[in-house]
Amino acid sequence: MFFRKKRKPQEPESAPPAKDGEDPAAGPGTTTTQFLTGEAGKDRRNVQVLLEAIARVSESRDLESLLTDIVDRSIEITGAERGLLLLRQGDGQELGVRVARLRGGASPEEEVRFSTTIANKVLNEVQALRATVHSESEALELGKSVYDLKLRAAMCVPLASPETAQAKHKASGVLYVDSRAATRQFSQGDLALFAALAQHISIAIENTRLHLDSIEKVRLQQSLELASTIQRDLMPQVPTDLESWEVHGWYGAAESTAGDFYDFVPLKDGRLAIAVGDVTGHGIGPALITAAAQASMRSYLRLVSDPGEVVSLLNEDLCERVQDGRFVTLFLAILGEDGRLDALNGGHSLPFVWRKSSGAIETIGSGGPALGMIPGERYEPHAPMSFDSGDVVAIYTDGLTEARNPDNHEEMFGEEGVQAALADYAKQGKSSKEICLHLVESAMKLSGGLREDDITVVVARRL
């Protein structure tokens, strides 16, 4: 800090004591007119300078140019040689140089050094200060940087809006100006004008930040909506021309985009492949992995008809691409015209098979771990299953079973809910679409329409 050498070191000067009915000039939390001197010409000039500065920073919507302009205007109205904008950084306890400017609009080429004592005092106490150095011994007592720079005068004001200035540690940073000229000693009027400018600049910065945040939120929302539209477009058309099977699929994202997917892929030999996958998490990241996994799987299915080989190849592909600890659960089934179902379950929720002849419900167990976890894993398909007319298989992701009662989080839809809803509609001879939608509606009824996770359901019914 800077002070005038007397018998005892004197604190840097702040505003003078307030007169009756006046607010202190140094604090940015109150509107001040102490830069008015009573001289009409000078006061008119000061007001004009302040209004022009406020107008300029208020009109700017480019934050970087705004910050630079703030420092340039600070130098201009104070007549300083150098100006700095110092903002909180890291944990908020230290100040970092955001903008450094010299008189004339240049940026300093050498390392930027300043009086950290004054800057930190202003930051922590939210109180404007001015100080003057009259000798080299005073400068040395204040710090080597002050002595090296040969500083003779400095002013520093906090950046704090009126609403936050009354609370300690609420300044977002400080404006700092200094000068090496012995003839330039900042007056109390200079400090008051500088503090008034800083108060309005704080408001302008906050308004600009809010404006930029608003624009960014709109852009993000538009991006998410676009991603959601693209993902919906990637969902396949449900085949309606199958002679031996009737199928239907449904998915709902917990956020704008989903980590779930389903697919129907016709094979060269006339069979139909059905896939249901679930990438850990939900949102943009899992959605990107979903798109990659779906595209790779489609390519492999066009070349290879064995489920074990397809899933093993896809696992290798994902192990190479996915590096952030995510993985993919996958159920792949291939439906034959003769009612045969060849399937492989890679760490996925157990699908349920409802048998019309007995009303019994079976499961299709796992043939290996989730994909993307173990390179070189060889996946083995489930033993072939035969489906008779009216038999139904329901494939789903864990978002369905984990739908929960908002009034009782211990109550989930669970596998029991899936089995009950499946049996209820399957025994009535409902279509695959009706069964699929009934499963979703039953879970949503329990959860009050809330989805904590993505939900995907595919139902195939043997005709």
Secondary structure, DSSP 8 states (H G I E B T S, - for coil): -----SSS----B------TT---SS-TTS---TT--S-HHHHHHHHHHHHHHHHHHHH---HHHHHHHHHHHHHHHHT-SEEEEEEEETTTTEEEEEEEEETTS---SS-----HHHHHHHHHHT--EEEE--SHHHHHHH-HHHHHHT--EEEEEEE--TTTTTSTT---EEEEEEE--TT----HHHHHHHHHHHHHHHHHHHHHHHHHHHHHHHHHHHHHHHHHHHHHHHS-------SSEEEEEEEE-SSSS-SEEEEEEE-TTS-EEEEEEEESS-SHHHHHHHHHHHHHHHHHHHH---HHHHHHHHHHHHHHH--SS--EEEEEEEE-TTSEEEEEEES----EEE-TTT--EEE---SB--BTSSTT--------EE--TT-EEEEE-HHHHT-EETTEEEEE-HHHHHHHHHHHHHTTT--HHHHHHHHHHHHHHHHTT--SS-EEEEEEEE-
